[in-house]
């Protein structure tokens, strides 16, 4: 009974005939790839029993044939030749069989790698994934439908018809059942084939949603997909992908098998994300960064992920940016991480602004007013995000003034057209830290510019008792300066209305072509200026009335004081003034001939004046 097996297997032949035991009736093959199932199929083949080669058993049988050394040297048409032919001509030509074989290779390491089964299946999958969707005629699983009929999946499983439209992401679901190392091999092969980076990024996000539940909360049932995946592959793999269970059971212990698997998934996904901007969403990157910090991923990969987030920081939201600090005795949120993200963003902005391609971008969209108005610059959006983040983290009593100030002053002044967000953050910080000294409060208020505050913010600041007195005075002064400038500009406009009438008509014509939001904003500003002008005119009228009343009171007061202060001296001075007036009238009546001697007249007048005094 042993001879058919020995004649076809070189390893069995060697073990039997080279053994020194005479009555050997048992051979241990503990390291046989594929296990008992593969050995049973190999034995059936040796004894001439028909063996059905399918995608589920071909990889194990091929590795077992290699282990048993069932080569062509022993017998023509041996098991290695049969299984290799089935792999090359049947499995690799089928999409679904390639997926099944690659999935079955998870338990056959390193034999499947050494026999190039993983490489060949990965390349076959990549080639079919990069094919034109219009030319796809093979069956695939496809993503679960949300709106269409329940028979959608069955239609895709059977095979797509000629008239059915195949979506570009048709291969996401099938590839996402693979283990992370095999998924990396497939994505690497797809990159070499030249697929668009947006599709590669979407496939990575879909895979993360399946294997990392909770990473993408709004992914349309990603948690259900992950549970289905773990249920379908739970018997053949230890990759459970339940990170929320790890956190609930033991948050500090990351040395468990599940945590190591999660760490490997996160590190692998970071390494295969396409380098192009917007290949994946900023929300996905931030959630991946949160999980990387929690699982203690390699610092080099964390730094690379932080740079990727900095490239698209303007797309982030406050909820995703509130990443907890996993170091004890520190702030509630990781403020240092946000500071690093902001630094990477500024470096990226400077690099893009200095590149020629970035400089030619505004010329391309110069006349696209709707798009430019709907999408403000990245720095302005990041400034709003930072202000909201500062307002949120300022409630933490462990947040130091230095960290708050450094983060608030990280962006240039041009990034903020209005400092209302900074004022809210400063006021919130003052509420949470009531024991600050006067010097610290002044230092805190230096991060905002009182001239950039809105009217509501200035009114609130003028009545805010938490602010230093100097800051309140600056706010009131800036408000007065703005009112004066607005009134001066309005008066200049009124005086030059007749002179510059053609220009104003042209401006009105241009204003009609501007968006409605701009016209409404201009009308509101003009209304505010008119109301301020009316208030100033009212103040001027009241001032004139008060001045007239003051003059009347002053005259009445002078009359009363003149009556009380009459004396001999005042009466003498009054007589002297009357006599001086009479002398002046007599000099005007002198003969014109006498008037020709001005010197003598002057002397006589002077002498008479002196005589009158004596």
C-alpha positions in Angstrom: 0.0 0.0 0.0 3.0 2.3 0.5 4.5 1.9 -2.9 2.2 4.3 -5.0 2.9 7.1 -2.5 6.6 6.4 -2.3 6.9 6.2 -6.1 5.4 9.7 -6.5 6.8 11.5 -3.4 10.5 12.0 -3.1 10.2 13.1 0.5 8.2 10.1 1.6 10.6 7.8 -0.2 13.6 9.3 1.5 12.0 9.2 5.0 11.0 5.5 4.6 14.2 4.1 3.0 16.7 6.2 5.0 15.1 5.4 8.3 17.1 3.0 10.5 13.9 1.5 12.0 13.0 -1.8 10.5 9.4 -1.9 11.4 8.5 1.8 10.7 4.8 2.1 10.2 4.3 5.8 11.2 5.7 9.0 9.8 5.1 12.4 11.4 4.6 15.3 9.0 3.8 18.1 11.4 5.1 20.9 9.2 3.1 19.8 6.1 1.6 23.0 4.5 -2.2 22.6 4.1 -2.6 20.2 6.9 -4.4 16.8 6.8 -6.8 18.0 4.1 -3.9 18.6 1.6 -2.2 15.4 2.5 -5.4 13.4 2.0 -5.8 14.9 -1.5 -2.2 14.2 -2.3 -2.6 10.6 -1.2 -5.7 10.2 -3.3 -3.9 11.5 -6.3 -1.1 9.0 -5.7 -3.5 6.0 -5.5 -5.3 7.1 -8.6 -8.5 8.4 -7.0 -10.1 11.3 -8.8 -9.4 14.7 -7.1 -11.4 17.8 -7.8 -9.1 20.8 -8.2 -10.9 24.0 -7.1 -9.9 27.4 -6.0 -10.4 26.6 -2.4 -7.9 23.7 -2.2 -5.5 24.4 -5.0 -3.1 26.6 -3.0 -2.8 24.1 -0.2 -2.4 21.2 -2.6 0.3 23.0 -4.6 2.3 23.7 -1.4 1.8 20.1 -0.2 3.0 18.8 -3.5 6.1 20.9 -3.2 6.7 19.7 0.3 6.3 16.1 -0.7 8.6 16.6 -3.7 6.2 15.2 -6.2 8.2 16.3 -9.2 8.3 15.2 -12.9 11.6 13.4 -12.2 9.7 10.7 -10.3 6.7 10.3 -12.7 5.4 12.3 -15.6 2.3 14.3 -14.9 3.0 14.4 -11.2 1.0 16.6 -8.7 3.3 19.6 -9.0 2.7 19.8 -12.7 -1.1 19.3 -12.4 -1.6 21.9 -9.7 0.7 24.4 -11.4 -1.2 24.1 -14.7 -4.5 24.6 -12.9 -3.2 27.7 -11.2 -1.8 29.2 -14.4 -4.6 28.5 -16.8 -7.7 28.4 -14.6 -7.2 30.4 -11.4 -5.3 33.4 -12.7 -7.8 33.9 -15.5 -10.7 34.2 -13.1 -11.3 37.2 -10.8 -13.1 35.4 -8.1 -10.8 32.4 -8.1 -7.8 34.7 -7.8 -9.4 36.3 -4.7 -10.2 32.9 -3.2 -6.7 31.5 -3.7 -5.0 34.6 -2.3 -7.3 34.5 0.7 -6.4 30.8 1.2 -2.7 31.6 1.2 -3.0 33.3 4.6 -2.3 29.9 6.3 0.4 28.8 3.9 3.2 31.1 4.7 6.0 31.0 3.7 5.3 28.3 1.1 2.8 30.4 -0.8 5.3 33.3 -1.0 8.2 31.1 -2.1 6.2 29.4 -4.8 5.1 32.9 -6.1 1.4 32.1 -5.6 0.8 35.4 -3.7 2.7 37.5 -6.3 0.9 36.0 -9.3 -2.5 36.3 -7.7 -1.9 39.9 -6.7 -0.8 40.8 -10.2 -3.8 39.1 -11.7 -6.2 40.9 -9.3 -4.4 44.2 -10.1 -4.6 43.7 -13.8 -8.4 43.0 -13.7 -9.0 45.9 -11.2 -7.3 48.3 -13.6 -9.3 47.0 -16.6 -11.9 49.2 -18.3 -15.2 48.8 -16.4 -17.1 48.7 -19.7 -15.2 45.5 -20.7 -15.8 43.6 -17.4 -17.7 40.3 -18.1 -16.8 38.4 -14.9 -18.7 38.1 -11.7 -17.8 40.2 -8.6 -19.4 41.0 -5.3 -19.7 44.7 -5.4 -20.5 47.1 -2.6 -23.9 46.5 -0.7 -26.7 48.6 -2.1 -28.5 51.3 0.0 -31.3 52.3 -2.3 -31.7 49.7 -5.1 -33.7 46.5 -5.0 -32.6 43.6 -2.8 -31.6 41.5 -5.8 -28.8 43.9 -6.7 -26.1 41.7 -5.1 -27.4 38.5 -6.7 -27.4 40.3 -10.1 -23.7 41.2 -9.6 -22.8 37.8 -8.3 -24.2 36.1 -11.4 -22.3 38.2 -13.9 -22.8 41.7 -15.2 -24.8 42.0 -18.4 -23.6 43.9 -21.4 -26.0 46.8 -20.8 -25.4 47.1 -17.1 -23.0 49.9 -16.0 -20.1 48.8 -13.8 -19.1 51.4 -11.2 -15.4 52.2 -10.9 -15.3 50.9 -7.3 -16.6 47.5 -8.2 -13.5 45.7 -6.9 -13.4 47.3 -3.4 -15.6 44.7 -1.6 -13.7 41.7 -2.9 -10.3 43.1 -2.2 -11.2 44.2 1.3 -11.6 40.6 2.5 -7.9 40.0 2.2 -5.5 40.1 5.0 -3.5 43.4 5.4 -0.2 42.0 4.0 -1.9 40.6 0.9 -4.0 43.8 0.5 -0.8 45.8 0.5 0.6 43.6 -2.2 -2.5 44.1 -4.3 -2.6 47.9 -3.9 1.2 48.1 -4.7 0.6 46.1 -7.9 -2.4 48.4 -8.7 -0.2 51.5 -8.3 2.3 50.0 -10.7 -0.5 49.5 -13.3 -1.2 53.3 -13.1 -4.7 53.5 -11.5 -6.0 56.9 -10.4 -4.9 57.8 -6.9 -8.5 58.8 -6.0 -9.7 55.3 -6.5 -6.7 53.8 -4.6 -7.4 56.1 -1.7 -11.1 55.2 -1.8 -10.2 51.5 -1.7 -7.9 52.1 1.3 -10.7 54.0 3.1 -13.1 51.1 2.4 -10.7 48.6 3.7 -10.1 50.6 6.9 -13.9 50.9 7.4 -14.2 47.1 7.3 -11.2 46.2 9.5 -11.1 49.2 11.8 -14.7 49.7 13.1 -15.3 53.2 14.5 -12.6 54.7 12.3 -15.2 55.9 9.7 -18.5 56.5 11.5 -20.4 58.0 8.6 -19.3 55.5 6.0 -22.8 54.0 5.4 -22.7 50.8 7.5 -19.0 50.3 7.8 -19.5 48.6 11.2 -21.9 46.1 9.7 -19.5 45.4 6.9 -16.7 44.8 9.4 -18.9 42.4 11.4 -19.8 40.5 8.2 -16.2 40.3 7.3 -15.1 39.0 10.6 -17.9 36.5 10.6 -17.0 35.2 7.2 -13.3 34.9 7.8 -13.2 34.4 11.5 -12.5 30.7 11.2 -9.5 31.1 9.0 -7.8 34.1 10.4 -7.1 35.8 13.7 -7.6 39.3 12.3 -10.8 40.3 14.2 -10.6 44.1 13.7 -12.5 45.1 16.9 -10.6 48.0 18.2 -13.4 49.3 20.4 -13.4 46.1 22.4 -9.7 46.5 23.0 -10.2 50.0 24.3 -13.0 48.9 26.7 -11.3 45.9 28.1 -7.8 47.3 28.7 -6.8 50.8 27.5 -3.3 50.7 28.7 -2.2 47.2 27.5 -1.3 47.4 23.8 0.8 44.2 23.9 -2.2 41.9 23.2 -2.5 40.0 20.0 -5.5 42.1 18.9 -3.7 45.4 19.5 -0.6 44.2 17.6 -2.8 43.2 14.6 -4.5 46.6 14.7 -1.2 48.3 14.9 0.0 46.4 11.9 -3.1 47.4 9.9 -2.7 51.1 10.7 1.0 51.1 9.9 0.4 49.3 6.6 -2.4 51.6 5.6 -0.2 54.7 6.3 2.6 53.3 4.2 0.4 52.7 1.1 -1.6 55.9 1.0 -0.9 57.7 -2.3 1.3 60.7 -1.9 -1.0 63.0 -3.9 -3.1 65.5 -2.1 -6.8 64.7 -1.7 -6.2 61.0 -2.4 -8.0 60.4 0.9 -10.1 62.7 3.0 -8.7 64.8 5.8 -11.3 63.3 8.2 -9.9 59.8 7.5 -6.4 60.9 8.0 -7.2 62.5 11.4 -9.1 59.5 12.6 -6.2 57.3 11.5 -3.8 59.6 13.3 -5.9 59.3 16.5 -5.8 55.5 16.3 -2.0 55.6 15.5 -1.4 57.6 18.7 -3.5 55.3 20.8 -1.8 52.1 19.5 1.8 53.6 19.7 2.6 53.3 16.0 6.1 53.9 14.9 7.1 57.6 15.3 8.3 57.8 11.7 4.9 56.7 10.3 3.1 59.1 12.7 5.3 62.0 11.5 4.5 61.1 7.9 0.8 60.9 8.7 1.0 64.4 10.4 2.5 65.8 7.2 -0.3 64.4 5.2 -2.9 66.0 7.5 -1.0 69.3 7.2 -1.4 69.2 3.4 -5.2 69.2 3.7 -5.7 70.9 7.1 -8.2 73.4 5.6 -10.6 70.4 5.1 -10.6 69.4 8.8 -13.5 69.9 11.2 -13.3 70.7 14.9 -14.7 67.4 16.0 -11.9 65.5 14.1 -9.2 67.8 15.4 -10.1 67.2 19.1 -7.7 64.3 19.5 -7.3 63.2 23.1 -3.9 63.3 24.8 -2.8 59.8 25.7 -0.1 61.0 28.0 -1.0 61.3 31.7 -0.8 64.5 33.7 -1.2 66.7 30.7 -3.9 68.5 28.9 -7.2 66.8 27.9 -6.5 67.3 24.2 -3.2 66.9 22.3 -2.5 70.6 21.7 1.1 69.8 20.7 -0.1 67.6 17.9 -2.3 70.4 16.5 0.7 72.8 16.7 2.7 70.3 14.6 -0.1 70.0 12.1 -0.3 73.8 11.8 3.5 73.9 11.2 3.2 71.3 8.4 0.4 73.3 6.9 2.4 76.5 6.8 5.4 74.8 5.3 3.1 73.2 2.6 1.5 76.6 1.9 4.8 78.2 1.5 6.0 75.5 -0.8 2.9 75.6 -3.0 3.0 79.4 -3.2 6.6 79.4 -4.4 6.1 76.7 -7.1 5.3 77.8 -10.7 2.2 75.6 -10.9 0.7 77.3 -7.8 1.4 80.7 -9.3 -0.4 79.9 -12.5 -3.5 78.6 -10.7 -5.1 82.1 -10.0 -4.8 82.9 -13.7 -6.8 79.8 -14.6 -9.6 80.7 -12.2 -9.4 84.5 -12.4 -12.9 84.9 -13.9 -14.5 82.1 -12.0 -16.0 84.4 -9.4 -18.5 81.9 -8.1 -15.9 79.3 -7.3 -13.5 81.8 -5.7 -16.3 83.2 -3.6 -17.6 79.8 -2.4 -14.1 78.6 -1.5 -12.1 81.1 0.7 -8.4 80.7 0.9 -7.0 77.9 2.9 -5.3 80.1 5.5 -8.6 81.8 6.4 -10.4 78.5 6.9 -7.5 77.2 9.0 -7.6 80.4 11.1 -11.3 79.8 11.8 -10.6 76.2 12.7 -7.8 77.2 15.0 -9.9 79.8 16.7 -12.7 77.3 17.3 -10.1 74.8 18.6 -8.7 77.3 21.0 -12.2 78.2 22.3 -12.8 74.5 23.0 -9.4 73.6 24.6 -9.3 76.9 26.6 -11.7 75.4 29.1 -9.0 73.0 30.2 -7.4 74.2 33.4 -4.2 72.4 32.6 -3.6 74.3 29.4 -0.7 76.6 29.9 -0.7 80.2 28.8 2.4 79.6 26.6 0.8 76.8 24.6 -2.3 78.9 24.1 -0.3 81.9 22.9 2.0 79.9 20.6 -0.9 78.2 18.9 -2.8 81.5 18.6 0.2 83.3 17.1 1.2 80.5 14.7 -0.7 81.9 11.8 0.3 85.2 10.1 -1.9 88.3 10.7 -3.1 88.2 7.1 -4.9 84.9 7.8 -7.5 86.6 10.0 -9.7 89.3 8.7 -11.7 89.4 11.9 -10.5 88.5 15.4 -13.8 87.6 16.9 -12.9 84.0 17.2 -9.7 84.8 19.0 -11.6 87.1 21.4 -14.0 84.3 22.2 -11.1 82.0 22.9 -9.4 84.6 25.1 -12.6 85.3 27.0 -13.1 81.5 27.5 -9.5 81.1 28.8 -10.0 84.0 31.2 -13.2 82.3 32.5 -11.4 79.0 33.1 -8.4 80.6 34.7 -9.7 83.3 37.1 -6.5 83.4 39.2 -4.4 84.9 36.4 -2.3 87.9 37.3 -2.6 91.3 35.6 0.6 90.7 33.7 -0.6 87.3 32.4 -3.9 88.7 31.3 -2.1 91.5 29.3 0.1 88.9 27.8 -2.9 86.8 26.8 -4.7 89.7 25.2 -1.7 90.5 23.0 -2.8 87.6 20.7 -5.7 89.5 19.3 -6.0 92.9 17.5 -8.7 95.2 18.9 -9.0 96.9 15.5 -10.1 93.6 13.9 -13.1 93.1 16.2 -16.6 93.5 15.0 -19.1 95.9 16.5 -20.7 93.2 18.7 -17.4 92.0 19.9 -16.2 95.5 20.8 -19.4 96.2 22.7 -18.9 93.0 24.6 -15.3 93.8 25.3 -16.0 97.3 26.5 -18.2 95.8 29.3 -16.0 92.7 30.0 -14.6 93.0 33.5 -12.2 90.1 32.9 -10.2 92.1 30.4 -7.4 94.4 31.5 -8.3 98.1 31.6 -5.7 98.9 28.9 -7.3 96.5 26.5 -10.8 98.0 27.2 -9.4 101.5 26.5 -7.9 100.2 23.2 -11.2 98.7 22.1 -13.1 101.9 22.8 -10.5 104.0 21.1 -10.5 101.8 18.0 -14.3 102.1 17.9 -14.1 105.9 17.9 -11.4 105.8 15.2 -13.5 103.6 13.0 -16.5 105.8 13.4 -14.5 108.9 12.6 -13.0 107.3 9.5 -16.4 106.1 8.3 -17.9 109.6 8.7 -14.9 111.2 7.0 -15.2 108.9 4.0 -18.9 109.5 3.8 -18.5 113.3 3.8 -15.8 113.1 1.1 -18.1 111.0 -0.9 -20.9 113.6 -0.6 -18.7 116.5 -1.5 -17.2 114.8 -4.5 -20.5 113.4 -5.8 -21.1 116.0 -8.4 -17.4 116.1 -9.5 -17.1 112.3 -9.9 -20.6 111.5 -11.1 -19.4 109.5 -14.2 -17.2 107.3 -12.0 -20.0 106.6 -9.5 -22.3 105.6 -12.3 -19.7 103.1 -13.5 -19.3 101.8 -10.0 -23.0 101.3 -9.8 -23.0 99.4 -13.1 -20.3 97.2 -11.7 -22.2 96.7 -8.5 -25.2 95.4 -10.4 -23.0 92.6 -11.9 -21.7 91.5 -8.5 -23.3 88.7 -6.5 -26.4 89.4 -4.4 -24.5 88.6 -1.2 -22.0 91.4 -1.8 -24.8 93.9 -2.6 -26.6 93.0 0.6 -23.4 93.4 2.6 -22.7 96.8 1.0 -26.3 97.9 1.7 -26.0 96.9 5.3 -22.7 98.8 5.6 -24.1 101.9 4.0 -27.1 101.7 6.4 -24.7 101.6 9.4 -22.8 104.6 8.1 -25.9 106.6 7.6 -27.1 105.7 11.1 -23.8 106.8 12.6 -23.9 110.0 10.6 -27.4 110.7 11.9 -26.2 110.1 15.5 -23.3 112.4 15.0 -25.5 115.2 13.6 -27.7 114.8 16.6 -24.8 115.1 18.9 -23.6 118.3 17.1 -27.1 119.9 17.4 -27.2 119.1 21.1 -23.7 120.5 21.5 -24.7 123.8 19.8 -27.8 124.1 22.0 -25.7 123.5 25.1 -23.2 126.1 23.8 -25.9 128.7 23.4 -27.3 128.0 26.8 -23.8 128.4 28.2 -23.3 131.8 26.5 -26.7 133.1 27.9 -25.7 132.0 31.4 -22.3 133.6 31.0 -23.8 136.9 30.1 -26.2 136.8 33.0 -23.4 136.0 35.3 -21.3 138.9 33.9 -24.2 141.4 34.6 -24.5 140.2 38.2 -20.8 140.5 38.8 -20.6 144.0 37.3 -23.4 145.4 39.6 -21.7 144.0 42.7 -18.2 145.3 41.9 -19.0 149.1 41.3 -16.7 151.5 43.3 -14.9 155.0 43.1 -12.2 153.5 41.0 -14.6 152.0 38.5 -16.5 155.3 38.2 -13.3 157.2 37.6 -12.3 154.8 34.9 -15.7 155.2 33.2 -15.3 159.0 33.2 -11.9 158.7 31.8 -13.1 156.5 28.9 -15.9 159.0 28.1 -13.4 161.9 28.0 -11.1 159.9 25.7 -13.9 159.4 23.3 -14.7 163.2 23.3 -11.1 164.1 22.6 -11.0 161.7 19.7 -14.1 163.4 18.2 -12.5 166.9 18.5 -9.4 165.8 16.7 -11.5 164.7 13.8 -13.0 168.2 13.6 -9.7 170.2 13.3 -9.0 172.3 10.2 -7.4 170.4 7.4 -4.5 172.9 7.3 -3.6 172.2 10.8 -3.7 168.5 10.1 -0.8 168.9 7.6 1.6 169.1 10.6 1.2 165.7 12.1 4.2 166.1 14.4 2.9 169.2 16.1 -0.7 167.8 16.4 0.7 164.8 18.0 2.7 166.8 20.5 -0.2 169.1 21.3 -2.5 166.2 21.8 -0.1 164.5 24.0 0.5 167.6 26.0 -3.3 168.1 26.4 -3.7 164.5 27.5 -1.0 165.0 30.1 -2.6 168.2 31.3 -6.0 166.5 31.6 -4.4 163.8 33.7 -2.8 166.3 35.9 
